[in-house]
Amino acid sequence: MATRVPEPTSTPDGPAYEGRLLDRPDEEVVDQGVGFDLRTLVSRRMFIGAGIAGAGAVALAACSDGSGSSSGGVTTTAGSVDSADLPDAEIPDETAGPYPADGSNGPDVLQESGIVRSDIRSSIGADAPVDGVPLEFTFTVTDIADGDSPFADVAVYAWHCDAQGRYSMYSEGVEDETWLRGVQVADAEGRVTFTSVMPGCYTGRWTHIHFEVYPDVDSTDDSANAVATSQMAFPQDVLDEVYTSAVYDGSADNLSRITLATDNVFGEDSAELQMASVIGDADKGYTAALTVRVDTTTEPTGGGAPGGEGGPGGEPPSGGMPDGGMPEGGAPDGAPGAPGSSGTSGETAS
């Protein structure tokens, strides 16, 4: 239960709080502590959010790109740390998973004309978007080697599964699709923004978006040129709301079977540096933001699939992909299972 903040008392010299006069611009300002400052602000009827949600609102307002796509609702995760508050921390290198389509294991969407685009909801050159709750996400890339300055002009390739846990160019029935994949070039502030939908949750993995950072757009012709490969996670309270939609059938159950701590990618630090700041709601959509700190003085260790470089090797396995995600006979070398399927264990899925 919230503690009621006492009101100032009236004195002949003006309002006072705990014996200290307020509104005295002619007197020297003395630091009287955080508690006094907050209570004084409240006493003057200035808005202060209570608890985590209020603190998150202030932080997320700073992260928003002002696009107006958010409904204004605020969603945060208790105990999460905004990566922007950790200035010396490089984004963790992670696997690109078995379905990168960056040329490392067969399909190469980066050679497609039109891959440089911000709206990735449809296949390249097509109009029909995939189903799902609207999502706009922004990566702000900085260069630790250059004093954490904005990393302008880098190219960011982002990709993720659809609401049913399928990856375009790999899953059965969508091998010829290129949706939910795209490249953007960072502006002077190091920002890239994509328009997409919230990903589904497949067996064995926490909901995520993959991305690779390249020195420039010309460098995307070879996945070995990536200076960083990582993944962005989503807060559970956001996912719980999204997965009430029938479009995400099976995702809620899959999410209930894993935690950030047990996820094979985010488990090392529970996605401390990879957790998106998110605002919005499931009706009008969400806006997500993540600071991506890249250190060009270190050797990248991400990319490839779990247990080896370059994904599962060769083309995806033969056989059907029942229910939209898992090859018949089990998922190969870390491939995900479909929502609602038996899928793979958290030790191999990516």
N, C-alpha and C positions, 0 to 999 in steps of 0.2 A: 504494500500500500504506500502511495506517495506521501511524503512528509510535507505538511503545509508550511509554506514560507511565511514568516511573520511580516506584517506590514510595518513601515516606518512609523515612528511616533512623532507627534507634532510638538514643537518647542517654539518659544518666542523668536528664536533665531532661524527657524525653518525646520523642515523634516529631518529626523535623525534616525539612525539605525545602530542599535547597541551602543548608544552614547556618541556616535560619530555623526557629524552633520553632513547632510547630502547637499548637492547643488551649491557648492561654494567655489566658483571659478577663480576667486581672488586668492585662494589658499593653495599652497604647494600640494601637488598630488602625491599621495603616499600609497605605496603598494600595501594593501591590507589583506592580501591572500586571495586565493581563487574562490574559496567559499563565500567571502564577503562580496567579491565582484559579481558572482553569479546571483546571489540573493538580492543584491542591489539592482541588477538588471531586471530581475523578475518583479521587484517592487515597483519599478517604473513601467510595468506592463509590457516590456519587450518580450517577444516570443523566444522561449528556449525549449527545444524538444526534450522530453524526458526520456531517460534510458537510452538504450542502444539505437532505437529507431530514430530518435531525434538527432543523436550524434551522427548517424548515418546520413540523415537528410542533408546536413551541412556539408559533409564530405562528398556526397554524391552530386550535390548541386555544383560543386567545383569540377566534378568529372564530366558532367553533361556537356555535350557539344552545342546545346541550344537549338537543336533541330526541331524541337517541338513534337517529336514523335512519341514522347512519353505522356502518359496521362497525368503525371504529377504525383502518383502514388509512390511510396518509398518502400523498398524491400531490401533488407540487409541480412547478414548472417551473424549471429552472436559469436564473438570471439575471432572473427575474421580480421585480417590485417590488410589494409590497402597497400598494394605494392609501391605506391607513390610515397609512402611514409618510410620506405627503406632504401635510402639513396645509394647505398654502396652495394646493393645486392643485384647480381646478374640474374636474368631470367634463367631458370633451370633448363638445361638441355634435355630433351625428351625424344622418344621414338617418334618417327613419322607414321608408324603403324603400317599395316599391310596394304592400305588403300590410298597411297598418297597421290597417284597419277602424276608424278613429277618426273617420270622417265626412269626412276630407279628400279622398277620391277615390271616394266612393260608399258602400260598406258602413260601417255604424256600430254596432259591437257595444256601444259605451259607452251606447247608449240601451236596451239590453236589460235587462229585469228579471232580476236574479240575477247580473249581471256582477261585482258585488262579492263575491268568493269567494277562498278560499286554494287550494283544490284545482282545478286547471285541466285535469286529465287528460281529462275528458269534456266533451261539449257541454253548454251550460247546460240544466239540467232533465233530462239524461240520466244513465244509470248506467254505460254501457260506456266504460271508459278506452281511450285509444290505446295501442298497443304501444310499448315502449321501456324502457330501463334507468331505474329510478327516480331521480329528482332532487328534492331540496328546496333551494331557493335563497333567500337572504335579502339584501335591500338595506338598508343602514343609511344613511339620508339625513340629511345635516347641512347647516346654513345658514352659509356662510362669512360672509355679511353680519352675522350675529349671533354672531361669535366661534367659528364652527365648532360651534355647539351643535346638539343633536338637533333635526331639523325635524319636530316632532310634528304629526300630523293631516294631513300632505300625503297625496294619493292617488297611488298608483303603478300605472300600467297596464303590464302585461308581456305580451308575445306572442312566439311563435317557431314554427318549422316542426316537423313531426313527424319520425319516424325516416326517412321516405321523402323528406323535403325538401318536403313539401306544406304550404301555408298554408290553414287553414280559411277559409271564406267567399270564397275566390278560386280555388283549384286545382280542376281538373275532377273532379267526383264528390264533392267535399266543400264545395260552395258553400253548402249549407244547414247545415253544421256550424259550431260555435263553440268547438271544443276548443282548448286551449293559448292561451287568452286570458283575462285576469282582472284585476281591480282589488283592491287592498288599501289600507287606510288605516293610516298609520304610527302606532305606539304612542308612548308618552312618550319612548322612546329613539330614535325615528326609524326603527324597524325595520318592515319588511314581509316576510312569508315566503310563498312559494308552493310547492305540491306539484305536481310535473310529471314529465316524462321528459327524458332527454338529447336535445337536438336532433340531427338528422342534418346531414351536410355536403353542400351542393349545389355545383355547379360555380361556380367564381369567387369564393367567399367562405369565409373562416375561420368555423368554427362559432360561433354567437352567439345571444344573446337580446336582443330589442329592449325598450326601456321608455321611458315618458314620465312625468314628474313634474308633478303639478298642485297648485295651492295647497290645494285641498280637494276632496272628492268631488263637490260640486255643480259645480265648474268643469270637470268632464269632459264637460259638454254641448257644449263647443266645443274642438276640438284646438288652436286658436290660444291658448288659455289655458295651455298647457303651459309651465312655467318651465324645463324641461330635457328634451331628447330625446337618448338615447344608446343604447349597446349594450354588453353584457357578453361577454367572450371566455372561452375555456376553455383550460387548459394542454394541450399536445400529448400528454404522456404519459397523461393521462386519456382523451383522445379515441382514442388508439391502442388502449387497452384496450377502450373501449366499442365501437369499430367492428369488433371481432372477432365481434360478434354478428350472426347472419344477418338479424336485423331491420333492420340498417343496411346492407344490401347496396348497394354503390357508394360509400358514404361514405368508406371508407379510401382508395380510389383518388382521389376528389376532393380529399381532404385532402392527399394526397401531391403534388398539383399546385400547391399554394399555400403560402405562408408568411405569418407575421404581418407581415413586412416588406413583402411584395408585396400584401397585402390592401388594397383600395381604401378601407376604413374605418379599420382598425387600423394601417395602414402608416406613418403619420406618426411614431409613437413605439412601434410594436410592441405596442400595447395596454397600455402601462405603467400607465395609470390605470384601465384597464377589464378587467384580468385578474382573474378570480375566484380566490379561495383555495378549494381543493377538498380534501375528505377522503372516503374511502370506497373501494369497489371495484365492479366491474361485476356481481358476483353479488348483493350486498345493496343496492347503490345508492350515490349520492353526496350529499354536502351541500356546497353552494357558498355563498360569501359575498363581497360587494363593498361597499365604502364609496363612497357616491355624494355627492360634495360639490357643492352647488348655490349659485351666487352670484346672488341676486335683484337685485343692483345692475347686472348686465350684461344686455344684450339677447340673448335666446336666438337662436341662428342655426341650430339643427337643425330636423328635421322635413322632410316632403316627400320626394320621391324624387330620386335623382341627376339633375342637369341641370334641375331645376325644382321648384316648390313643389307640394305636394298630390298627390304620387304620379304615376302614369303618365297620370292624367286619365280621368275617367269610369269606366265599368265595365271589368272585365278583358276582354281581346280575345276575339273569337269563335274557335271552333276548339277542338280537344281538347287536353288536357294529358297527353301520353303519359308513361307511367311515373311519374306523380305529381307533376310540377312545372313543366315548361316548355311554354308554348303552342306549338302547331304553327307552324312557320315562324320560330321564334326567340323569345327572351324580349324583351318590350317595355320600353324605358326602364329597364333595370336589374333586371327580374324575374329570379329565379334559375332555373337549369336544374335538372332533377331529378338525384338521384344516379345516376351511370352514363350520363348523357346528355352530349351535346356542350355544352349549356348556353351560358353567356355568358362573356365575358372578365372578368378581375378588374377591368377599368376601369369596368364598368357595374353589375355585380351588387351587390345590397345586402341 
